[in-house]
């Protein structure tokens, strides 16, 4: 089956709306799950040569600069 960019856009719209059914070209499709929709979305995108969208989540790590201290007792920490 030859897919179209409009079908991909309609499927993306349904996925982002949180529904499991969509209509296109006068036809209605009911999906079993979001997972099924996402798998079909990837199939359509690959067949059209469209790069799948990647998550824009960025994980950040922060170090306060204390590093690995090798204090052996609370006296050394608090200067007693």
MOMOTA-V771220 format. One record per pair of residues at least 24 apart in sequence whose C-alpha atoms are under 8 Angstrom apart, sorted by the first residue. I is the first residue (numbers start at 1). J is the second residue. D is the distance in whole Angstrom. If there is no record, write none. Layout:
I&J&D / I&J&D
This chain:
3&44&6 / 3&47&7 / 3&48&7 / 4&48&7 / 5&48&8 / 8&41&7 / 8&44&7 / 8&45&7 / 11&37&7 / 11&41&7 / 12&41&7
